[in-house]
Amino acid sequence: MRLSDCLAFAHQALTRHRGRSSLQLLAVAAAVCSVLLLTALGEGARRYVAAEFAFLGKDLLVMLPGRKQTTGGLPPLGASLRDITLEDMAFLARQLPRVRLAPLVVGNSQIRQGARSRHRPVLGTTMTFFTTHKLRLVAGSPLPDVPATQATPVCVLGAGLAQELFAARSPLGQWIRIDDRRFRVLGVFHSASSNLGWQLDDSLLIPVGSALALYDTQALFRLFIQARDGQPLSPLAQRLEQLMRQRHQGNLDVTLLQPDAMLATFSDIMATLTLAVVGIGAISLLVAGILLMNLSLVSARQRTAEIGLLKALGAPARLILQLLLTEALLLTGLGGLLGLAVGYGLVTLSGWVYPGFPLAIPPWAALAALACALGTGLLFAWLPAARAARLPAVASLRGRL
């Protein structure tokens, strides 16, 4: 029998039982769609993290107070034998003139302008922070280039915070209050990155000396070190550890993080999680296959007379098996294509609704889901099809299966 005749026979058999065929079609489509959506979630999370780390650049090191001695787990959140201070930063600047150093002090304060008040993060840093974190100045000027120890009552607002406090008015030159202190607005900046969930656009930058005075501390929350002239980061990290050990009387009580290395670790983790959720989605394909097998058994039982007639006309068992398997492949193929269409449609819709989270279906996932659907249909339809093909013609004509 020609392939076109085989497909026409399978199409007629499926359209004669529209209810059963529609149920099988929807089961396969739902299974394929679930695999695509779960894969898109894993891939979207991986791309989100990759974009956040890539935004910091591959030439940046982050120094944290506290030493993480064992592998795995989260970095220290601030506990250390000695804090990182501006004196440490000045010492590193003298020893390593080819790097940029950007200190960071973090607090949360009430910010008031007229009758409007907001609680927002306040970041104490220097103008170098604009370079290390690729902040774009929207209006005005950045933080002044003054000594880090100097407390100057000026600030630069994130674009989101500026909109909340001043609406359509220009904030440049205006005075705001941070807790009980007055600061004059020098400029407005915008950050293209959410900084791993931390919206810099909703924060406020002040000179690091002002932040240390405002929060009555000498400790830096983080110290960002940016390599210049293409310096490799690994030797630079070793040199920094050596200098900090020397500075802290032989104790290495800081941790250096390299965004590029962290990105590689996160990519491995997200790839593993993506495979795990794909495995969970594949269970739905297994359920759809079991449903397909049950419905195939019912279909073969209902069509014993038709199968017996084909055998009486001289159709061999191999042809009967071919016809029944063609029906299963046609059904799962159409269900798989429908699942692909629905899956891509939902991912596109989510991109419009949640543009900040880049859901994406990798090409291998679509091909794998369709191939698994076809393989599942073929595997689970084989048993009822082979059983019907082996049945003698007389038994088939009598309606026995």
Order of alpha helices (4+ residues) and beta strands (2+ residues): alpha-alpha-beta-alpha-beta-beta-alpha-beta-beta-alpha-beta-beta-beta-alpha-beta-alpha-beta-alpha-alpha-alpha-alpha-alpha
